[in-house]
């Protein structure tokens, strides 16, 4: 057991016993002859007393010596002990948010009963929603991205340095061929395009990296844009000297938070290399100043930058908040299986404003008027390779409107599956000044909800379920109003 853990457990037990004896720290000090400051440091887990001091405390508090030094906690503190024993405090990315581990330990020591209740609540919620370690790590990562507006100048600078060092021309499309050459010549990679496809169990994987032989196995069906991104990501791991990393793409199993964070680092680097910030800005300036919406723009941009729609939309979440002050935006990725009415959010990011929609774990039906879902329905119906839509989504409940861009494609890795990516920009004065085509009459405005079960729109022909949750809230509100009226009447 770690010394730190042992000290903290002893401190928690001492504080609990003192509380049961209704003793203040001053009172315990007077009873034992030990200084109040010394006892306080013991209870906070900063010091562990010597044997004679433990014997003195056990005698004066009338508890067995063995009980006091035992690492076993009673049921009231058991969840706190489990938390400390699990070393989860060391796994949490506290440093990203400016929090020291000692700060949390102080909180645990100061109010163990309340922390116990809080931990139990979190565990119950996690169990209810099947919220595993990976989900927690990804939630922490999203919070970090949102806190930084999803823009990281240090990684942008590293891309520019790399391009200069390896003579990559960022004024034109970066090909997979020139990136492959760097991997082979500079980093000693072997590229294998044959073997990954032989295993049916790996049909959802695009690549596997074998570090011992520096072999990169790639599925032979990945297209040029996907191959370029995979190569750029591998270059990032090497150029940024990242050793704690994932070896598979896109299947993800995280062992610790460092892998999660480093995956973001490499992905960001790859996106910035394939879609350079300066060149993207030149295209965006022209696009946003057009009086009419250019529906071909985003499709042409993916070809111009040798990038997938998802890479382009993700890159927009880096650039729009910082260079165009469009800070209130969200990004969503959906998955849909042909012939079903199920649409799942598989990736999301919300910057600055707490936007709707969020992924829900309650099997509620997402609003079918969302652009991200409409493009999936259209591509399934038409069989097209790519479908793009723009719309204005207006939420009547909070009177907020968003300019939405969404693109759908067939999922190249899963049969009878489609996926869409979308970006939503809050319509405010800043957006109106920047986006000249916002009043284009061809852009349709839709009143939308979040889920059918919560939606107040009465004349919705796309509704997939009755507004049951909304109805219950309205009933509860009426009950509350009547109770309040009666309390006033008979007071």
C-alpha positions as CSV (number, residue, x, y, z in Angstrom):
1,X,0.0,0.0,0.0
2,X,1.2,3.5,-0.7
3,X,2.4,5.4,2.3
4,X,0.2,8.3,1.3
5,X,-2.9,6.1,1.3
6,X,-2.1,4.6,4.7
7,X,-1.7,8.1,6.2
8,X,-4.9,9.3,4.8
9,X,-6.9,6.2,6.0
10,X,-5.5,6.6,9.5
11,X,-6.4,10.3,9.5
12,X,-10.0,9.6,8.4
13,X,-10.4,7.0,11.1
14,X,-9.0,9.3,13.8
15,X,-11.3,12.1,12.8
16,X,-14.3,9.7,12.8
17,X,-13.5,8.4,16.3
18,X,-13.0,11.9,17.6
19,X,-16.4,12.9,16.1
20,X,-18.1,9.9,17.8
21,X,-16.6,11.1,21.1
22,X,-17.9,14.6,20.4
23,X,-14.4,16.0,20.8
24,X,-13.0,19.1,19.0
25,X,-9.4,19.1,17.9
26,X,-8.7,21.4,20.9
27,X,-10.4,18.9,23.2
28,X,-8.4,16.0,21.8
29,X,-5.2,18.0,22.2
30,X,-6.0,18.7,25.8
31,X,-6.9,15.1,26.4
32,X,-3.7,13.6,24.9
33,X,-1.2,16.4,25.3
34,X,-0.5,16.4,21.6
35,X,-0.5,19.7,19.8
36,X,-3.6,20.8,17.9
37,X,-1.6,21.5,14.7
38,X,0.0,18.0,14.9
39,X,-3.4,16.3,15.3
40,X,-4.8,18.4,12.4
41,X,-2.0,17.2,10.1
42,X,-2.6,13.6,11.1
43,X,-6.3,13.9,10.3
44,X,-5.5,15.5,6.9
45,X,-3.3,12.5,6.0
46,X,-0.1,14.6,6.0
47,X,1.6,12.9,9.0
48,X,1.5,9.4,10.5
49,X,2.2,9.2,14.2
50,X,4.8,6.9,15.8
51,X,3.7,3.8,17.7
52,X,3.8,5.5,21.1
53,X,1.5,8.3,19.9
54,X,-0.9,5.8,18.4
55,X,-1.0,3.9,21.7
56,X,-1.7,7.2,23.5
57,X,-4.5,8.1,21.1
58,X,-6.1,4.6,21.4
59,X,-6.0,4.8,25.2
60,X,-7.5,8.3,25.5
61,X,-10.2,7.6,22.8
62,X,-10.9,4.2,24.3
63,X,-10.5,2.2,21.1
64,X,-8.4,-0.9,20.4
65,X,-5.0,-0.1,19.0
66,X,-5.4,-2.7,16.2
67,X,-8.7,-1.1,15.1
68,X,-7.0,2.3,14.8
69,X,-4.2,1.1,12.7
70,X,-6.3,-1.3,10.6
71,X,-6.8,-0.2,6.9
72,X,-10.4,-1.5,7.1
73,X,-13.0,1.2,7.1
74,X,-16.5,1.0,8.4
75,X,-19.5,1.1,6.1
76,X,-19.8,4.9,6.3
77,X,-16.3,5.4,4.9
78,X,-16.0,2.3,2.7
79,X,-16.7,4.1,-0.6
80,X,-14.0,6.7,0.2
81,X,-11.6,3.8,1.0
82,X,-12.5,2.2,-2.4
83,X,-11.8,5.5,-4.2
84,X,-8.4,5.9,-2.6
85,X,-7.5,2.2,-3.0
86,X,-8.4,2.3,-6.7
87,X,-5.8,5.1,-7.3
88,X,-8.4,6.8,-9.4
89,X,-7.1,10.2,-8.1
90,X,-3.8,9.5,-9.8
91,X,-5.6,8.5,-13.0
92,X,-7.7,11.7,-13.2
93,X,-6.2,14.4,-15.4
94,X,-6.3,16.9,-12.6
95,X,-3.4,18.9,-13.9
96,X,-5.3,19.8,-17.1
97,X,-7.8,21.8,-14.9
98,X,-5.2,23.3,-12.5
99,X,-6.2,21.0,-9.6
100,X,-3.7,19.3,-7.3
101,X,-4.3,15.8,-6.0
102,X,-3.6,17.1,-2.5
103,X,-6.6,19.5,-2.9
104,X,-8.9,16.6,-3.4
105,X,-7.4,14.7,-0.5
106,X,-8.0,17.7,1.7
107,X,-11.6,17.7,0.7
108,X,-12.0,14.0,1.4
109,X,-10.3,14.4,4.8
110,X,-12.4,17.5,5.7
111,X,-15.8,16.1,4.9
112,X,-15.6,12.3,4.5
113,X,-19.3,11.6,5.0
114,X,-20.4,14.2,2.4
115,X,-17.7,13.0,0.0
116,X,-18.9,9.4,0.6
117,X,-22.5,10.5,-0.4
118,X,-21.1,12.2,-3.5
119,X,-19.0,9.3,-4.6
120,X,-21.9,6.9,-4.1
121,X,-24.1,9.1,-6.3
122,X,-21.5,9.2,-9.0
123,X,-21.1,5.4,-8.9
124,X,-24.9,4.9,-9.1
125,X,-25.2,7.3,-12.1
126,X,-22.2,5.5,-13.8
127,X,-23.9,2.1,-13.3
128,X,-27.3,3.3,-14.5
129,X,-25.8,4.7,-17.8
130,X,-23.2,2.1,-18.2
131,X,-20.6,4.8,-17.9
132,X,-17.2,3.1,-18.0
133,X,-13.6,4.4,-17.6
134,X,-13.3,5.2,-21.3
135,X,-16.4,7.3,-21.2
136,X,-15.1,9.2,-18.2
137,X,-11.8,9.9,-19.9
138,X,-13.5,11.1,-23.0
139,X,-15.8,13.4,-21.0
140,X,-12.7,14.9,-19.3
141,X,-11.0,15.4,-22.6
142,X,-14.1,17.2,-24.1
143,X,-14.1,19.5,-21.1
144,X,-10.4,20.3,-21.7
145,X,-11.1,21.0,-25.4
146,X,-14.0,23.2,-24.5
147,X,-11.9,25.1,-21.9
148,X,-9.4,25.9,-24.6
149,X,-11.9,26.5,-27.4
150,X,-10.5,23.4,-29.1
151,X,-7.5,25.4,-30.3
152,X,-4.0,24.6,-29.3
153,X,-1.3,27.0,-30.7
154,X,1.6,24.8,-29.6
155,X,0.5,22.0,-31.9
156,X,-0.2,24.4,-34.7
157,X,3.4,25.7,-34.3
158,X,4.7,22.1,-34.3
159,X,3.0,21.4,-37.7
160,X,4.7,24.5,-39.2
161,X,8.1,23.4,-37.9
162,X,7.6,19.9,-39.3
163,X,6.5,21.2,-42.7
164,X,9.6,23.4,-42.9
165,X,12.0,20.7,-41.7
166,X,10.6,18.1,-44.2
167,X,9.8,20.6,-47.0
168,X,6.1,19.9,-47.1
169,X,4.3,22.5,-49.2
170,X,1.3,23.6,-47.2
171,X,0.0,25.7,-50.1
172,X,-1.1,22.5,-51.9
173,X,-2.8,19.2,-51.0
174,X,-0.6,16.9,-48.9
175,X,-0.6,13.4,-50.4
176,X,-0.4,10.1,-48.6
177,X,2.6,9.2,-50.8
178,X,4.8,12.0,-49.5
179,X,3.8,11.2,-45.9
180,X,4.5,7.5,-46.5
181,X,8.0,8.3,-47.7
182,X,8.7,10.2,-44.5
183,X,7.5,7.3,-42.4
184,X,9.7,4.8,-44.2
185,X,12.8,6.9,-44.7
186,X,12.8,8.9,-41.5
187,X,11.2,6.7,-39.0
188,X,11.9,3.2,-40.4
189,X,8.3,2.1,-40.9
190,X,7.2,-0.9,-42.9
191,X,3.8,-0.5,-44.6
192,X,1.7,-3.6,-44.9
193,X,-1.5,-3.4,-47.1
194,X,-2.3,-7.1,-47.3
195,X,-2.7,-8.8,-43.9
196,X,-5.2,-6.7,-42.0
197,X,-8.0,-7.5,-44.4
198,X,-7.5,-11.3,-43.8
199,X,-9.2,-11.1,-40.3
200,X,-13.0,-10.8,-40.3
201,X,-12.9,-9.8,-36.6
202,X,-11.0,-6.6,-37.6
203,X,-13.4,-5.4,-40.3
204,X,-13.9,-2.1,-38.4
205,X,-10.2,-1.3,-38.1
206,X,-8.4,0.9,-40.5
207,X,-4.9,0.3,-39.1
208,X,-2.7,-1.4,-36.5
209,X,0.8,-0.3,-35.6
210,X,3.2,-3.0,-34.3
211,X,5.9,-1.1,-32.4
212,X,8.5,-3.9,-32.1
213,X,9.0,-4.1,-35.9
214,X,7.5,-0.6,-36.7
215,X,5.0,-2.3,-39.0
216,X,1.9,-0.3,-39.9
217,X,-0.9,-2.6,-41.1
218,X,-3.5,-0.8,-43.1
219,X,-6.8,-2.0,-44.5
220,X,-6.6,-2.0,-48.3
221,X,-10.0,-0.4,-48.7
222,X,-9.1,2.9,-47.0
223,X,-9.3,5.8,-49.5
224,X,-6.6,8.4,-50.2
225,X,-7.9,10.9,-47.6
226,X,-8.1,8.3,-44.8
227,X,-4.7,7.0,-45.7
228,X,-3.2,10.5,-45.5
229,X,-4.7,11.0,-42.1
230,X,-3.4,7.7,-40.7
231,X,0.1,8.5,-42.0
232,X,-0.1,12.1,-40.6
233,X,-1.1,10.7,-37.2
234,X,1.8,8.2,-37.2
235,X,4.1,11.1,-38.0
236,X,2.7,13.1,-35.1
237,X,3.4,10.3,-32.6
238,X,7.0,10.2,-33.8
239,X,7.7,13.9,-34.4
240,X,6.1,14.9,-31.0
241,X,8.0,12.0,-29.2
242,X,4.8,10.4,-27.9
243,X,5.4,6.9,-26.5
244,X,2.2,6.4,-24.5
245,X,-0.1,5.9,-27.4
246,X,-2.8,3.8,-29.0
247,X,-1.9,1.2,-31.6
248,X,-5.2,0.7,-33.3
249,X,-7.4,3.0,-35.4
250,X,-10.4,3.5,-35.1
251,X,-11.1,0.9,-32.4
252,X,-10.2,2.4,-29.1
253,X,-9.4,0.9,-25.8
254,X,-7.8,3.3,-23.4
255,X,-5.6,2.1,-20.5
256,X,-5.0,5.5,-19.0
257,X,-5.7,9.2,-19.6
258,X,-2.3,9.8,-21.2
259,X,-3.3,7.7,-24.1
260,X,-6.5,9.7,-24.5
261,X,-4.7,13.0,-24.4
262,X,-2.0,11.8,-26.7
263,X,-4.6,10.5,-29.2
264,X,-6.0,14.1,-29.3
265,X,-2.5,15.5,-29.8
266,X,-1.7,13.2,-32.7
267,X,-5.2,13.7,-34.3
268,X,-5.0,17.5,-34.0
269,X,-1.5,17.5,-35.5
270,X,-2.7,15.3,-38.4
271,X,-5.7,17.6,-39.0
272,X,-3.5,20.7,-39.0
273,X,-1.0,19.2,-41.4
274,X,-3.6,18.0,-43.9
275,X,-5.8,21.2,-43.6
276,X,-3.3,24.0,-42.9
277,X,-4.8,26.9,-40.9
278,X,-3.6,29.7,-43.2
279,X,-4.9,28.1,-46.4
280,X,-8.2,27.1,-44.8
281,X,-8.7,30.7,-43.7
282,X,-8.3,32.0,-47.3
283,X,-11.0,29.7,-48.5
284,X,-13.3,30.4,-45.6
285,X,-13.0,34.2,-46.1
286,X,-14.3,33.8,-49.7
287,X,-17.0,31.3,-48.7
288,X,-18.4,33.5,-45.8
289,X,-18.5,36.6,-47.9
290,X,-20.7,35.2,-50.7
291,X,-24.2,36.6,-50.7
292,X,-25.7,33.2,-51.5
293,X,-24.8,29.9,-49.8
294,X,-22.4,27.8,-52.0
295,X,-23.6,24.2,-51.5
296,X,-20.7,22.8,-53.3
297,X,-18.1,24.5,-51.1
298,X,-17.6,21.9,-48.4
299,X,-17.5,19.0,-50.9
300,X,-14.9,20.8,-52.9
301,X,-12.9,21.6,-49.8
302,X,-12.6,17.9,-48.9
303,X,-11.1,17.3,-52.3
304,X,-8.9,20.4,-52.2
305,X,-7.4,19.3,-48.9
306,X,-7.3,15.6,-49.4
307,X,-9.5,15.2,-46.3
308,X,-12.7,13.4,-45.2
309,X,-15.8,15.5,-44.4
310,X,-15.2,14.6,-40.7
311,X,-11.6,15.9,-40.8
312,X,-12.8,19.2,-42.4
313,X,-15.7,19.7,-39.9
314,X,-13.4,18.9,-37.0
315,X,-10.8,21.4,-38.3
316,X,-13.5,24.1,-38.6
317,X,-14.0,23.7,-34.8
318,X,-10.4,24.6,-34.3
319,X,-10.4,27.7,-36.6
320,X,-13.9,29.3,-36.3
321,X,-13.8,30.1,-32.6
322,X,-10.3,31.7,-32.7
323,X,-10.0,33.4,-36.1
324,X,-13.7,34.2,-36.7
325,X,-14.9,34.6,-33.1
326,X,-17.6,32.0,-33.7
327,X,-17.2,30.6,-30.2
328,X,-20.7,29.2,-29.7
329,X,-20.6,26.1,-31.8
330,X,-21.1,22.4,-31.5
331,X,-19.9,19.3,-33.5
332,X,-21.8,16.1,-33.8
333,X,-21.2,12.7,-35.5
334,X,-24.1,10.3,-36.0
335,X,-24.2,6.7,-36.9
336,X,-27.3,5.0,-38.6
337,X,-28.0,1.5,-39.7
338,X,-30.0,1.0,-42.9
339,X,-33.6,0.0,-42.5
340,X,-33.8,1.1,-38.8
341,X,-35.2,4.2,-37.1
342,X,-32.2,4.5,-34.8
343,X,-29.7,7.4,-34.9
344,X,-26.8,7.4,-32.4
345,X,-24.5,10.3,-31.5
346,X,-21.0,8.7,-31.6
347,X,-19.0,11.9,-31.0
348,X,-19.8,15.4,-29.8
349,X,-18.1,18.6,-28.8
350,X,-19.7,21.8,-27.4
351,X,-17.8,25.0,-27.1
352,X,-18.7,27.9,-24.7
353,X,-22.5,27.5,-24.7
354,X,-24.3,24.4,-23.4
355,X,-25.9,23.6,-26.7
356,X,-28.5,21.1,-27.5
357,X,-28.4,18.4,-28.5
358,X,-26.3,16.1,-26.4
359,X,-26.0,12.4,-26.6
360,X,-28.6,10.7,-24.4
361,X,-28.5,7.3,-22.8
362,X,-32.2,6.8,-22.3
363,X,-33.3,5.6,-25.8
364,X,-35.3,8.8,-26.5
365,X,-35.9,9.7,-30.1
366,X,-33.8,12.5,-31.4
367,X,-35.6,15.2,-33.4
368,X,-36.0,14.1,-37.0
369,X,-35.8,17.7,-38.2
370,X,-32.1,18.0,-37.4
371,X,-29.9,18.4,-40.4
372,X,-27.6,15.6,-39.3
373,X,-30.5,13.2,-39.3
374,X,-32.2,14.5,-42.4
375,X,-29.0,13.9,-44.5
376,X,-28.8,10.4,-43.2
377,X,-32.4,9.7,-44.2
378,X,-31.7,11.2,-47.7
379,X,-28.5,9.3,-48.4
380,X,-30.2,6.0,-47.3
381,X,-33.2,6.8,-49.7
382,X,-31.1,7.9,-52.7
383,X,-28.1,5.7,-52.4
384,X,-25.8,8.7,-53.1
385,X,-22.1,8.7,-52.1
386,X,-22.3,12.0,-50.3
387,X,-25.2,14.2,-49.1
388,X,-24.8,17.8,-47.7
389,X,-27.5,20.0,-46.1
390,X,-27.6,23.5,-44.6
391,X,-30.4,24.8,-42.4
392,X,-31.3,27.1,-39.6
393,X,-32.5,25.2,-36.5
394,X,-34.7,27.2,-34.2
395,X,-35.4,26.0,-30.6
396,X,-38.7,27.5,-29.5
397,X,-38.1,26.6,-25.9
398,X,-35.0,28.8,-25.4
399,X,-35.5,31.1,-28.5
400,X,-32.0,30.2,-29.8
401,X,-31.2,29.5,-33.5
402,X,-28.2,27.8,-35.1
403,X,-26.8,27.7,-38.6
404,X,-26.2,24.1,-39.3
405,X,-24.0,22.3,-41.9
406,X,-24.2,18.6,-42.1
407,X,-22.7,16.0,-44.4
408,X,-23.5,12.2,-44.7
409,X,-21.6,9.4,-46.4
410,X,-21.8,5.7,-46.5
411,X,-19.7,4.1,-43.8
412,X,-16.8,2.5,-45.7
413,X,-16.0,0.1,-42.9
414,X,-19.5,-1.2,-42.0
415,X,-22.0,-2.7,-44.3
416,X,-25.4,-1.1,-44.5
417,X,-24.3,1.7,-42.2
418,X,-24.2,5.5,-42.8
419,X,-22.6,8.3,-40.8
420,X,-23.0,12.1,-40.7
421,X,-21.0,14.9,-39.3
422,X,-22.4,18.3,-38.5
423,X,-21.4,21.7,-37.1
424,X,-23.8,24.2,-35.6
425,X,-23.1,27.9,-35.1
426,X,-25.2,30.0,-32.7
427,X,-26.8,32.8,-34.7
428,X,-25.9,36.1,-32.9
429,X,-24.7,39.5,-34.0
430,X,-21.2,38.3,-34.4
431,X,-22.3,35.5,-36.8
432,X,-24.5,37.9,-38.8
433,X,-21.6,40.2,-39.4
434,X,-19.3,37.3,-40.5
435,X,-21.7,35.2,-42.6
436,X,-23.0,37.2,-45.6
437,X,-25.3,34.4,-46.9
438,X,-27.2,34.1,-43.6
439,X,-30.3,35.7,-45.2
440,X,-30.2,33.5,-48.3
441,X,-33.8,32.5,-48.9
442,X,-32.8,29.0,-50.0
443,X,-31.7,28.2,-46.4
444,X,-34.8,26.8,-44.7
445,X,-35.6,27.4,-41.0
446,X,-36.9,24.5,-39.0
447,X,-38.4,24.6,-35.6
448,X,-36.7,21.7,-33.8
449,X,-36.6,20.0,-30.4
450,X,-34.1,17.8,-28.7
451,X,-36.0,14.5,-28.4
452,X,-39.6,13.7,-29.3
453,X,-40.3,12.8,-25.6
454,X,-39.4,16.4,-24.6
455,X,-40.6,18.4,-27.6
456,X,-43.4,21.1,-27.3
457,X,-44.0,21.4,-31.0
458,X,-47.6,20.4,-31.6
459,X,-47.8,20.2,-35.4
460,X,-44.7,18.0,-36.0
461,X,-45.4,15.5,-38.7
462,X,-42.0,13.9,-38.1
463,X,-42.6,13.0,-34.5
464,X,-41.5,9.5,-33.6
465,X,-42.8,9.3,-30.0
466,X,-45.4,11.2,-27.9
467,X,-44.1,14.0,-25.6
468,X,-44.3,11.9,-22.5
469,X,-41.5,13.5,-20.5
470,X,-42.8,17.0,-21.4
471,X,-46.4,16.0,-20.3
472,X,-45.1,14.7,-17.0
473,X,-43.2,18.0,-16.4
474,X,-46.3,20.0,-17.2
475,X,-48.4,17.9,-14.9
476,X,-45.9,18.4,-12.1
477,X,-45.9,22.1,-12.7
478,X,-49.7,22.3,-12.4
479,X,-49.6,20.2,-9.2
480,X,-47.0,22.6,-7.8
481,X,-49.1,25.6,-8.7
482,X,-52.2,24.3,-7.0
483,X,-50.3,23.3,-3.9
484,X,-48.8,26.8,-3.7
485,X,-52.3,28.3,-4.2
486,X,-53.7,26.2,-1.3
487,X,-50.8,27.0,1.0
488,X,-51.4,30.7,0.4
489,X,-55.2,30.4,0.8
490,X,-55.1,28.6,4.2
491,X,-52.1,30.2,5.7
